[in-house]
Amino acid sequence: MESSPLDFVAHSCMELTEALQACSSEVDRETLIINHIKKVWDTGPPVEDFKKNLEWVNVSEPISLSQHCAGKIVVLDFWTYCCINCYHVLPDLAQLEKAISVENGVVIIGVHCAKFLNEKDSSNVLAAVQRYNIHHPVVNDADSTMWDALGIRCWPTLLILGPNNKPMFVITGEGHGNELELYVKTAIKHFSTQNLSTEALPVSPKQHLKSKDDVLYFPSKVALNPFYRGKSEEPFLAISDAGNNRIVLTDCSGIVLRIIGGPQPGFKDGKFSETLFNSPQGICGKCLGLQALSSPWDILLFTTPDMDMSVRPIVPLPPPPPGQTVDKEKDEKELTKEKEKKDEKRRVLLIACAGSHQIWALFLDNTIWWKYKTFSEGTCVCIAGSGAEAARNSAYPHTASFAQPSGLSLRMGTNPEVFIADAESSSIRRLSLVVGQVTTLCGGDRNPLNLFAFGDVDDIGLDAKLQHPLGVTYSESSKTLYIADTYNHKIKKVDVGTQKVTSLNPTMIETADPVKFNEPSGVSVSSDGKYLYIADTNNHSIKILNLVKNVCHEFKVRLPEPKFTEPENLIQYKNDLFVNKKRGNLIIYFNVSLDADPKSVKFTPGAPQNWLVCVRDDNNKDVTSEDFEFIACKNKGNKLPGRVEMKLKQITNKTHYRLYLSFNTALCDGAVCFSHSFTIRSTILVRESVKMAESYKITCKVNPVKSA
């Protein structure tokens, strides 16, 4: 391995870590750290500045180490947004920002150095910054210029610079939050005589601008009918709305039924209204409070007989001792009991732990597992994966290795198995639920240590190439596995028998244009194998793909309309209004006069008398713009009198509507001015026998003191 400009600092940091572990005194720890700073201070030149013309996030102008950061302690966070360990460092950086700010002369800058081609795109870096609420400046060093210049070797790496931009500390990996804060606080104390710069950086956090119709924010996983048990219950969709820190349940038309958690992140069990999540990912038919796991990214629930009993024959009862008779009834009961025990289903929740590169299981019942090992109810253990980040296959599950497993799907049958989206190896792995053997279905490389064998190639088995897949779902009806090939922005399918990978290239049903997915992360197939539900994460939407016709449409997730209540100060206009059902016109002239007591109450001179029109059908649905076209609205937003002309958009079978004319007036009583609101309600009858243009005059007297 070639030497790095940071090798001396990194080696000295390793010695410092060992010395600190053996030290119990706070004063002695501080002395060790200061001596380390003095030791490395003059060993090399300052870090070279950021390359010109790089794209930045969360700033109003590019940051310069030599200008903006002169006289500051700088923490450079080398990361890439595919890396789960990089996300584990973010809480440490947030804690540091909370404890120590620019007012103390300390700044944090994220240096994004991509692993995958897709991560070089600044718009994708911006989406990751927004999704994970990163508020400090981030530079997209797409060509890893600074990474190469400094000889950085792994994600994440934290490099702490002194006031003259010389390296002081190198921290690699996760789990060093206390160490990070201790180093920075001691450095502040050491350099206190140099008057550290407290000038703020030109920070300007970018916010995702959702359209008014957006309900979801970075949805990550989707599950169709997770609790569905038959025709007695209405099927629905469960969505991990990760950016909003919640689970959204919708009916099959997209209407939101329940919202669990959100919008603030947290970790709390309880009622739906009390529960808190922090960027939830996988969902299935049972929500559970788990023990501390390392980034559980997906889960699935399956039932199984006791593992080894399922292949062990039922042994006949031995013959009775000499001189004793056979109790046939008792023997039959014993055999029946043994058969029932063999067939009894045990519930097991499988968990893809992306952070520890393992598959874990939570046993919900007492279960006999592989090799006759028994796990009691509530036990949570690793069932596959050594913990090393690699793509190693093995007949022995604990010697196999994964690389950030992020999606799970179950294949039942005589030899049940789990398909695993192994994101960092860009492959799909399979785990036998009979013997625990781990193999590769497609993607990846023959070398288990090569985690850079990614691409976009449709082929067979290892010759096929994927790019950081995050979701999988299996269709028993077609023996096909569907993949959310996340960083290729594609949905792909695999014939499990032949291992052939094929890209799906659907069109949007509304426009016939090719679908443009943006980092899809979750997929769920319907039981009949005809429809695929897709969490199109960076498009903040759910899409439904008709697999038979290869067309896609957006699944509109929307909040139910609020329950309508009649407005206060309602005045019933007793005469009905008529409109011709064949796209007739309805013209209304209206005016309001005061029937006030005392008589001194008058309209405020010069103040607008605002009004608006609302039309509702017999289901209380607001159909103002849905059923009617507004031709003219004279004086809308101004003084009365007013005029509105509207026309039925199309021939309708509806027989009546309710018209609401709502007013907001400004009144005065001597020197005292106040506002008053009221609504006139009338009925619109739809008939074929009336004129094509009907006009009406409505004049109402209102008393702003007494309720109308």
TORKOL-85438 format. One line per field, with one value per residue (C-alpha): residue number from 1; x, y, z; chain. Coordinates in pm, whole numbers, plus 32768, in hexadecimal, padded with zeros to 4 digits. Layout:
<sites>
pos: NUM_... $
u: X_... $
v: Y_... $
w: Z_... $
unit: A_... $
</sites>
This chain:
<sites>
pos: 1_2_3_4_5_6_7_8_9_10_11_12_13_14_15_16_17_18_19_20_21_22_23_24_25_26_27_28_29_30_31_32_33_34_35_36_37_38_39_40_41_42_43_44_45_46_47_48_49_50_51_52_53_54_55_56_57_58_59_60_61_62_63_64_65_66_67_68_69_70_71_72_73_74_75_76_77_78_79_80_81_82_83_84_85_86_87_88_89_90_91_92_93_94_95_96_97_98_99_100_101_102_103_104_105_106_107_108_109_110_111_112_113_114_115_116_117_118_119_120_121_122_123_124_125_126_127_128_129_130_131_132_133_134_135_136_137_138_139_140_141_142_143_144_145_146_147_148_149_150_151_152_153_154_155_156_157_158_159_160_161_162_163_164_165_166_167_168_169_170_171_172_173_174_175_176_177_178_179_180_181_182_183_184_185_186_187_188_189_190_191_192_193_194_195_196_197_198_199_200_201_202_203_204_205_206_207_208_209_210_211_212_213_214_215_216_217_218_219_220_221_222_223_224_225_226_227_228_229_230_231_232_233_234_235_236_237_238_239_240_241_242_243_244_245_246_247_248_249_250_251_252_253_254_255_256_257_258_259_260_261_262_263_264_265_266_267_268_269_270_271_272_273_274_275_276_277_278_279_280_281_282_283_284_285_286_287_288_289_290_291_292_293_294_295_296_297_298_299_300_301_302_303_304_305_306_307_308_309_310_311_312_313_314_315_316_317_318_319_320_321_322_323_324_325_326_327_328_329_330_331_332_333_334_335_336_337_338_339_340_341_342_343_344_345_346_347_348_349_350_351_352_353_354_355_356_357_358_359_360_361_362_363_364_365_366_367_368_369_370_371_372_373_374_375_376_377_378_379_380_381_382_383_384_385_386_387_388_389_390_391_392_393_394_395_396_397_398_399_400_401_402_403_404_405_406_407_408_409_410_411_412_413_414_415_416_417_418_419_420_421_422_423_424_425_426_427_428_429_430_431_432_433_434_435_436_437_438_439_440_441_442_443_444_445_446_447_448_449_450_451_452_453_454_455_456_457_458_459_460_461_462_463_464_465_466_467_468_469_470_471_472_473_474_475_476_477_478_479_480_481_482_483_484_485_486_487_488_489_490_491_492_493_494_495_496_497_498_499_500_501_502_503_504_505_506_507_508_509_510_511_512_513_514_515_516_517_518_519_520_521_522_523_524_525_526_527_528_529_530_531_532_533_534_535_536_537_538_539_540_541_542_543_544_545_546_547_548_549_550_551_552_553_554_555_556_557_558_559_560_561_562_563_564_565_566_567_568_569_570_571_572_573_574_575_576_577_578_579_580_581_582_583_584_585_586_587_588_589_590_591_592_593_594_595_596_597_598_599_600_601_602_603_604_605_606_607_608_609_610_611_612_613_614_615_616_617_618_619_620_621_622_623_624_625_626_627_628_629_630_631_632_633_634_635_636_637_638_639_640_641_642_643_644_645_646_647_648_649_650_651_652_653_654_655_656_657_658_659_660_661_662_663_664_665_666_667_668_669_670_671_672_673_674_675_676_677_678_679_680_681_682_683_684_685_686_687_688_689_690_691_692_693_694_695_696_697_698_699_700_701_702_703_704_705_706_707_708 $
u: 8000_8089_80E4_7FF3_803B_7F6D_8022_80F3_7FC6_7EEF_7FFC_8029_7EAE_7EB1_7FBE_7EF3_7DBB_7E77_7F0C_7DB9_7D1E_7E1E_7DEB_7CE1_7D30_7C8B_7DBF_7EA3_7DC2_7DD1_7F4A_7F68_7E91_7F50_809C_8013_7FB8_8116_81AC_80F4_80E2_821B_8226_8183_80F2_7F8C_7E7A_7E4D_7D10_7BDB_7BED_7B4B_79F4_797C_7807_779B_7666_75E8_76B9_767F_77E0_78FB_79CB_7B41_7C1F_7D1D_7C1B_7AD9_7B84_7CC3_7CF0_7BEB_7BF1_7B59_7ABE_7ABA_79C8_7A23_78E6_780F_7698_7683_774F_7684_77B2_77C3_765D_76B9_77B5_76AD_7621_7784_77B3_7660_76BD_7807_7752_7668_7781_787E_7821_78CE_78CA_79D2_7A9B_7A30_7988_7922_7934_78BD_7998_78C8_79A3_78CE_78F1_77E1_77BD_765F_76EA_77BC_7681_7659_74DE_74F1_75E3_74EF_73D2_74A3_74F8_7386_7316_7405_73E4_7551_7574_76EB_7793_77CD_78AD_787F_79E6_7966_7AC3_7B42_7C5B_7C90_7C5C_7D77_7E5A_7E46_7E48_7CFA_7CAF_7B57_79FD_79C1_7B01_7B09_7C34_7C5C_7D2B_7DCA_7DAC_7EAB_7DFF_7F09_7E8D_7E74_7D9A_7D22_7BF4_7B78_7A34_790A_78D1_79D0_78E7_797F_7ADE_7A84_79F3_7B1A_7C19_7B64_7B2B_7C97_7D0C_7C34_7CDA_7E35_7E06_7D45_7E6A_7E5E_7D04_7C4E_7B74_7A01_798E_7867_7877_7787_7695_7548_7494_73D2_7272_71B0_708A_6F67_6E3C_6CF7_6C81_6DB0_6D5D_6E93_6FFE_7109_7030_711D_7056_6EF7_6E2D_6CE3_6BE4_6CD7_6BBE_6AC7_6A2C_6919_67DF_675F_6858_6893_69F3_6AD7_6C36_6D39_6E48_6F86_6F7B_70E5_7114_6FE5_704C_6F03_6E40_6D1D_6BFF_6B1F_69F9_6A1E_69AE_6AC0_69EE_6AB4_6A16_6B13_6C54_6D40_6E56_6EEE_6F43_705D_7158_715D_714A_700E_6F13_6DA4_6C61_6C66_6C45_6D6D_6E5E_6FA0_7087_71D4_71DB_711C_717B_70F4_6F8C_6ECB_6DA0_6E13_6EAD_6F9B_7082_71D2_7314_742B_7476_7560_7489_7375_731E_7212_7147_7066_6F89_6F65_6EE1_6F89_6F72_708C_71AA_723F_70EF_707C_7176_7179_708B_6F88_700C_6F01_6EC8_6F8B_6ECA_6E4B_6F11_6EBB_6D78_6CE5_6BD5_6BE4_6B11_6ABE_69F4_6B11_6C12_6B40_6B27_6CA1_6CDD_6BDC_6C85_6DD7_6D4D_6CAD_6DF4_6EAC_6DB7_6D94_6E0A_6F08_6F23_7077_70C5_71F6_72B9_73B3_74B3_7561_764D_76E1_76C6_75FB_74A5_7403_72CA_71D3_7125_6FBD_6F7D_7052_70FC_71E7_72D6_73F7_74C9_73BC_740D_72E4_728F_7190_7082_710D_7274_731F_7461_7539_74E8_75CD_76FC_784F_7838_7952_78EC_7915_784A_78C1_77E4_77EF_7736_775B_768B_776B_78A0_77ED_7802_7724_775C_7648_7518_73F3_72CA_7226_7125_70A7_707D_6FB3_6F86_7036_7186_7138_723E_7270_72E8_73C6_7415_7585_75B4_772A_7788_767E_75F9_74CC_751D_744A_743B_73AB_72B9_72E8_7462_74DF_75B1_75FF_7627_7614_74EC_7570_765B_779A_78E4_7990_7A8B_79CD_7AA6_7A58_7940_7971_78DF_77B5_7719_75DD_75EA_74CE_7562_7565_75DC_772C_7744_761C_7670_75A7_75F3_75A4_7451_737E_7238_71BF_706E_701E_6EF0_6E98_6DA6_6EB6_6FE7_707A_713D_7116_7233_723D_738B_73A8_74D8_7486_732C_7290_71AE_7238_71B8_726D_71F2_7254_727B_7365_73F3_73B9_739F_72C6_7282_711A_70E9_6F80_6ED1_6DF0_6C85_6C27_6D30_6DC5_6F1C_7024_7012_7127_7161_7247_72F7_71D4_7210_70E9_700C_6EE1_6E2C_6CBC_6C5E_6BE9_6D35_6C92_6CEB_6E28_6E1F_6F5A_6FE1_7077_7141_71DE_70A2_6FE7_6EDC_6E4E_6E1F_6D54_6DDE_6CED_6DD7_6CF2_6CDC_6E2C_6D8C_6DAB_6CD6_6D10_6C60_6BD8_6BFC_6B19_6A85_690E_6843_67FE_66A6_65C5_650B_6419_64B5_6445_6352_62A0_6181_6096_6022_5ED1_5EAB_5F4C_6035_6024_6126_60F9_619C_6224_633D_625A_62C4_6269_6289_6263_6254_626C_6276_6271_61D9_61EC_60C7_6193_6136_61B5_6185_62DF_6382_63ED_64D7_6638_6676_677F_67A3_6771_6649_66E7_6617_664D_657B_6575_649D_6472_63C5_62E0_6416_6491_65B6_6635_65FA_661A_6724_66E9_6582_656E_6629_662F_65EB_65FA_6616_65D2_6662_66ED_67B8_6728_65F2_6493_63BA_6450_640E_6479_6436_6482_643F_641E_6556_64A1_6351_6312_622F_623D_60EE_6156_6273_6296_6318_63D5_641C_6507_654B_664A_65E9_668E_659A_65B1_64E5_6551_66C8_66D5_6714_66EA_66BF_658E_6569_6431_63C3_6291_6225_6141_60E9_6140_604F_60C8_5FB2_5F8F_5E56_5EED_5F92_60FB_614B_6098_60D5_6077_6092_60DB_60C1_60EA_60D9_61C5_61DB_6348_62F0_61EE_622C_617A $
v: 8000_8156_8249_8362_84CA_847C_8339_83D8_848B_8350_8278_8376_8379_81FF_8221_8339_825F_8147_823A_82D8_8184_814A_82A4_82EF_8458_8571_864B_8535_84F9_866B_8669_853A_85E3_872C_8673_85BE_870A_8791_8650_8655_87CD_8806_86BA_872E_884D_88D0_8817_889F_8964_88DC_88C6_89E7_89C4_88AE_88A6_88EF_88AE_897D_8AB1_8BF7_8BF1_8AF1_8AC6_8B02_8A6A_8B82_8C99_8C32_8B3A_8BF7_8BFB_8AEA_897F_88BE_8764_86CC_85A8_84CD_840C_837B_8360_81EB_819E_8139_8173_82DA_830E_8284_83A2_84B0_84AB_84DB_860A_8693_866C_871D_883B_8853_8853_8925_8A26_8B1D_8C0D_8B28_8B34_89DC_8981_8838_8800_86C7_8654_8569_8473_8381_8208_81D2_8293_82FC_83A9_8499_8557_868C_867B_8522_85A2_86BE_85C2_84FB_8639_8691_8532_8512_867B_86DA_884D_888A_88DF_87BB_87C0_86C4_865C_8582_8521_84E5_85E1_862D_84BC_8459_857A_8521_83A7_836E_81FA_81B9_8247_82EA_83A2_84D8_85BE_86D2_87FE_8907_8A81_8A81_895B_8861_8700_86B1_8578_8463_8393_8274_81B2_81EB_81EE_82FA_8413_843F_8433_853A_862B_85FA_8645_877E_880C_87D3_8874_89A7_89C2_8993_8AA1_8B92_8C86_8CA6_8D46_8C48_8CE2_8CE7_8D76_8CAE_8BEF_8C53_8B3B_8B2C_89DF_8961_88E4_87F7_88B1_87C0_880E_884D_86F1_863D_856B_848F_84F7_83FB_82BF_819A_8055_7FE8_7EB4_7E4C_7DAF_7D7A_7D19_7C95_7B48_7B1F_7BBB_7C1D_7D3C_7E56_7E38_7F65_7FE8_8031_812E_8183_82FD_831C_8491_84DB_83D8_831D_81F6_824E_8158_8195_80E8_8069_81B8_8276_8313_8320_8241_825F_831B_8282_835F_849E_85A6_85C5_84A6_83D6_8279_8238_8119_8149_81B2_8221_838A_8368_828B_8325_82A4_8319_82EE_81A1_80A8_7F42_7EE9_7DA3_7D17_7D4F_7E82_7E2E_7ED8_7E35_7E28_7F0E_7EA9_7F4E_7FFF_7EFD_7F56_7E55_7D48_7C28_7B3F_79CF_7898_7746_75F6_75AD_759A_7441_73A6_73FC_7302_720C_70E2_7095_6F61_6E5B_6E18_6CE9_6BA3_6B76_6A9D_6929_68E3_6A40_6A8D_6BA2_6CD3_6D29_6E5D_6EEA_6E99_6F42_7079_707E_705A_716B_724F_720C_725B_739F_7405_73C4_7496_75B2_76FC_77D8_794B_79DD_7B48_7B66_7CAD_7D37_7DEA_7ECB_7F5E_7E13_7D65_7C47_7BA3_7B8D_7AD9_7B2B_79EB_7A39_78D3_77BF_7733_7616_76B2_762B_7513_74CE_7618_7693_7804_7878_7978_7ADA_7A73_7B50_7AC3_7AD3_79AD_79FD_7AD6_7AF1_7C6B_7CA6_7D7D_7C9C_7BC0_7A6A_793A_780D_76D1_7745_787E_791D_790C_79B1_7B2B_7C40_7DAA_7E89_7DA6_7E91_7DD0_7C80_7BA9_7A4C_7920_780C_76A3_7560_7614_7774_7881_79F6_7AD8_7BF3_7D3D_7D58_7EC8_7F06_7DD1_7E2D_7CCB_7BF9_7AE5_79BF_791E_77C0_77AC_7632_7612_777D_776F_78C4_78E4_79F4_7A12_7B28_7C53_7C86_7BDB_7A8C_7B39_7B65_7C92_7D54_7E42_7F17_7E1E_7EF7_7F69_7F4E_7E0A_7D18_7BBB_7A76_7A47_7AE6_7B75_7C57_7DA2_7E79_7FBD_7FCB_7F17_7F5B_7E9C_7D44_7C94_7B33_7AC6_7958_795A_79AA_7929_7A83_7B68_7CE0_7DC9_7F3B_7F7C_80BF_8174_810A_81A7_8068_7F47_7DF6_7C92_7B48_79F7_7934_77EE_786F_7995_7A75_7BE8_7CCD_7E41_7EB2_7FEC_8052_8188_8272_8223_8394_840C_82D3_8361_827B_8272_8336_8298_834B_825B_816A_80B8_7FD2_7EE4_7E07_7D20_7CC8_7B5E_7B21_7B9E_7CA7_7DE9_7E73_7F87_805D_8154_8257_82F3_842F_847E_8474_8394_8235_81A3_8075_7FAA_7ED0_7DAD_7D1C_7E5C_7EF1_8040_810D_820E_82DF_826D_83B2_83AA_84B6_8517_84E6_8620_86BA_8679_8790_885E_8971_8AC9_8BAC_8CCB_8C05_8CAD_8BC5_8C58_8BB3_8BC6_8AAF_8AF8_8A31_89CB_8902_87AA_87C6_88B6_89D7_8B2C_8BB4_8D2C_8DBD_8F2C_8F64_907D_90A4_91B2_91E6_91B4_9229_9289_9384_943E_94D7_9396_93CD_933F_93C5_94C3_9450_92F4_91CA_90E6_8F98_8E75_8D19_8C03_8A94_8982_882F_86F3_8611_8561_86AC_86A6_87F5_87E7_895C_8938_87C7_87EA_895D_8A46_8BB1_8C9F_8DE7_8E5E_8FD3_9098_8F5D_8FCC_912B_91E2_9165_913F_9011_8F31_8DCD_8D01_8B8F_8A74_88FE_8861_8731_8686_8602_8507_85C5_865C_8769_8828_8912_8A6E_8B2D_8CA2_8D03_8E6D_8F1F_908B_91AC_9271_939B_941A_957E_9579_9401_9321_91A8_9089_8FB1_8E6C_8DBA_8CC2_8CB0_8B4F_8AEF_89B5_898A_889C_87F4_87D0_8795_886D_89BE_8AC5_8A9C_8BDE_8C26_8D67_8DC4_8EED_8EA7_8FBC_8F77_904B_8FEB_904D_904D_9056_8F45_8DEC_8DBF $
w: 8000_7FA0_80B3_8105_816E_82A3_8302_8416_84AC_8493_8535_864C_8680_86AC_87B8_885A_8865_8914_8A0F_8A59_8A9D_8BAD_8C43_8D4B_8DA2_8CDD_8D08_8C8D_8B5C_8B07_8B26_8A3F_8935_8944_892C_87FB_8757_8795_870C_85BD_8592_84C4_8409_82C8_81FE_8221_8169_800B_7FCF_7F25_7DAD_7CF5_7C53_7D37_7D83_7EE9_7FB9_80E0_808F_7FD6_7F44_7F2A_8066_8065_8172_814E_815C_8210_82FA_834F_84C7_84FF_856A_8447_844F_82F2_82D2_81A6_8152_803F_8056_8008_8141_8273_8355_82D9_834F_84A3_84C7_8488_85EE_8671_858F_85F5_8764_8725_8677_87A0_88A1_87DD_86D6_85F0_8717_87AE_866C_85EA_849F_83FD_8285_81D5_80B4_7FDE_7F1C_7E54_7E43_7D3C_7BF8_7C5A_7D90_7CC2_7C5E_7D39_7D2D_7DCD_7ED5_7F1C_7F45_8040_8100_8113_816A_8290_830B_82DC_8328_8308_81B9_80CC_7F99_7E80_7E33_7D16_7C9C_7E01_7DCE_7F3F_7F98_7EAE_7F11_8082_8050_80FD_80EF_8181_81C3_82B4_830C_83EA_83BF_84C5_8458_8533_8503_83E7_8337_83A7_83FB_8570_858A_84A3_8512_8439_8455_8539_86AF_870C_877A_88D4_8845_873F_883E_892B_8819_87A4_8902_8960_881B_8866_89BB_8928_881F_88FF_8906_878B_8787_86B2_85A5_85FA_84AD_8424_82DD_81C5_8223_816C_81AA_807F_80B6_7FD8_7F47_7F41_7E6B_7F1D_7EBA_7F4C_807D_8077_80AD_8043_8063_808C_809B_803C_809E_8003_80EF_8210_8300_81FC_8259_8159_80D1_8227_8236_8140_80AC_80CA_8098_81A5_814F_820C_81E8_8257_8222_82FB_8405_83EE_8362_827D_8246_8118_8075_7F12_7E83_7F3A_804F_8193_829E_83B7_83FD_84FE_8583_84F2_84A2_85A2_85C5_8702_8793_8856_8866_88B9_8816_86AA_8719_8809_8746_86C0_85AC_8525_83AB_83A9_829B_8282_82D5_82F0_83A7_850C_85AF_86C8_87BD_8771_882F_87BC_8655_855D_845A_841E_82B5_8267_8316_82B8_8380_832A_83D0_83D6_8486_8576_847E_84B7_8512_83B2_8321_8443_8418_8520_85D7_862B_879B_8823_886A_89D1_8AC7_8AD6_8B89_8B4B_8A51_894F_899D_8833_888C_895B_884C_8741_881A_8848_86D1_8684_8780_86E0_8585_85FF_86A2_855D_8494_8590_84FF_85AF_8567_8517_84BE_83DD_83E8_82EC_83C7_82CD_83CF_8449_82F5_8385_8382_84D9_8550_8663_86D0_8729_879E_8836_8701_86A7_85AB_84DE_8578_867E_872B_87F8_881E_891B_88D1_88C0_886E_876A_86D0_859A_84B7_8390_834E_83F6_841B_8323_81FA_80CA_7FE0_804E_800D_80F2_814F_82B7_82F6_83FF_8323_8200_81E1_815B_80F8_817E_814B_8114_8086_80CE_801D_806E_7F8B_802D_7FBC_8017_802B_80A6_8077_809F_7F87_8002_7F56_7FB5_7F69_7F86_7EBD_7DB9_7DBD_7E1B_7F14_7F88_80DF_8104_8226_823A_8263_826C_812F_8091_7F17_7E0C_7D20_7C42_7C37_7CFB_7CB4_7CE6_7DC9_7F14_7F70_7E32_7E94_7D5C_7C60_7C0A_7AC4_79F5_7931_78E8_78DF_79A3_7B09_7B59_79F9_7A42_7AE9_7BDA_7C91_7E08_7E09_7F40_7F0B_7E99_7E83_7E0D_7D41_7D75_7C4F_7B51_7C11_7BDE_7CC4_7C90_7CF1_7D43_7C97_7D56_7CC9_7B63_7B96_7B11_7B65_7AF7_7B02_7B32_7ABD_7BF5_7B33_7A22_7AE9_79BC_7A0B_7934_7955_794F_787F_78C1_7841_7900_78AF_78AF_77B8_7714_7773_780C_7986_7A30_7B83_7C79_7D66_7D9F_7EEA_7F2D_7E66_7EB8_7DC6_7DD2_7E1F_7CBA_7C31_7B55_7C0B_7CA3_7DA8_7DA1_7EA1_7DB4_7ECA_7E3C_7D79_7EC7_7E32_7E0F_7CB5_7C46_7B25_7A5F_7A13_7909_783B_78AB_78FC_7A36_7AE7_7C1B_7D55_7DDF_7F58_7FE4_812D_8151_812E_8280_8306_828F_838F_833B_836C_8483_8444_8335_827A_81BC_8071_8046_7ECB_7DFF_7CDD_7B99_7A96_7957_7975_7810_786B_78C3_7948_7A9F_7AD6_7C34_7C93_7E08_7F01_8078_814E_82C5_83AC_84D3_8630_868F_8549_856D_84EC_837F_827C_82AE_8196_809F_8135_804A_8084_8027_7FAF_7F1F_7E87_7EEC_7E4F_7EF9_7E80_7F4C_7FDF_806D_7F7A_7EFE_7D85_7D3F_7C32_7BE9_7B68_7B16_7A30_7AA1_7981_7A3F_7BA5_7BA7_7CCA_7D6F_7E98_7E88_7EF6_7ECB_7E03_7D55_7C2B_7BE3_7AA9_7AA6_79B7_79E1_794A_78C2_78B6_7A12_7ABC_7C01_7C62_7D56_7DF7_7F1F_7ED9_7FE7_7FBE_80D7_8130_8207_8246_82FB_83D5_84BB_85DD_860F_8648_867E_854F_8547_844F_841D_8359_82E3_81D8_80F8_809F_7F82_7EBD_7D4D_7C9F_7B5F_7A5E_78EB_78C3_7929_784D_77E3_789B_79E2_7AA7_7C0B_7CF4_7E61_7F61_80D1_8207_831B_8486_84F1_8660_867D_85EB_849C $
unit: A_A_A_A_A_A_A_A_A_A_A_A_A_A_A_A_A_A_A_A_A_A_A_A_A_A_A_A_A_A_A_A_A_A_A_A_A_A_A_A_A_A_A_A_A_A_A_A_A_A_A_A_A_A_A_A_A_A_A_A_A_A_A_A_A_A_A_A_A_A_A_A_A_A_A_A_A_A_A_A_A_A_A_A_A_A_A_A_A_A_A_A_A_A_A_A_A_A_A_A_A_A_A_A_A_A_A_A_A_A_A_A_A_A_A_A_A_A_A_A_A_A_A_A_A_A_A_A_A_A_A_A_A_A_A_A_A_A_A_A_A_A_A_A_A_A_A_A_A_A_A_A_A_A_A_A_A_A_A_A_A_A_A_A_A_A_A_A_A_A_A_A_A_A_A_A_A_A_A_A_A_A_A_A_A_A_A_A_A_A_A_A_A_A_A_A_A_A_A_A_A_A_A_A_A_A_A_A_A_A_A_A_A_A_A_A_A_A_A_A_A_A_A_A_A_A_A_A_A_A_A_A_A_A_A_A_A_A_A_A_A_A_A_A_A_A_A_A_A_A_A_A_A_A_A_A_A_A_A_A_A_A_A_A_A_A_A_A_A_A_A_A_A_A_A_A_A_A_A_A_A_A_A_A_A_A_A_A_A_A_A_A_A_A_A_A_A_A_A_A_A_A_A_A_A_A_A_A_A_A_A_A_A_A_A_A_A_A_A_A_A_A_A_A_A_A_A_A_A_A_A_A_A_A_A_A_A_A_A_A_A_A_A_A_A_A_A_A_A_A_A_A_A_A_A_A_A_A_A_A_A_A_A_A_A_A_A_A_A_A_A_A_A_A_A_A_A_A_A_A_A_A_A_A_A_A_A_A_A_A_A_A_A_A_A_A_A_A_A_A_A_A_A_A_A_A_A_A_A_A_A_A_A_A_A_A_A_A_A_A_A_A_A_A_A_A_A_A_A_A_A_A_A_A_A_A_A_A_A_A_A_A_A_A_A_A_A_A_A_A_A_A_A_A_A_A_A_A_A_A_A_A_A_A_A_A_A_A_A_A_A_A_A_A_A_A_A_A_A_A_A_A_A_A_A_A_A_A_A_A_A_A_A_A_A_A_A_A_A_A_A_A_A_A_A_A_A_A_A_A_A_A_A_A_A_A_A_A_A_A_A_A_A_A_A_A_A_A_A_A_A_A_A_A_A_A_A_A_A_A_A_A_A_A_A_A_A_A_A_A_A_A_A_A_A_A_A_A_A_A_A_A_A_A_A_A_A_A_A_A_A_A_A_A_A_A_A_A_A_A_A_A_A_A_A_A_A_A_A_A_A_A_A_A_A_A_A_A_A_A_A_A_A_A_A_A_A_A_A_A_A_A_A_A_A_A_A_A_A_A_A_A_A_A_A_A_A_A_A_A_A_A_A_A_A_A_A_A_A_A_A_A_A_A_A_A_A_A_A_A_A_A_A_A_A_A_A_A_A_A_A_A_A_A_A_A_A_A_A_A_A_A_A_A_A_A_A_A_A_A_A_A_A_A_A_A_A_A_A_A_A_A_A_A_A_A_A_A_A_A_A_A_A_A_A_A_A_A $
</sites>
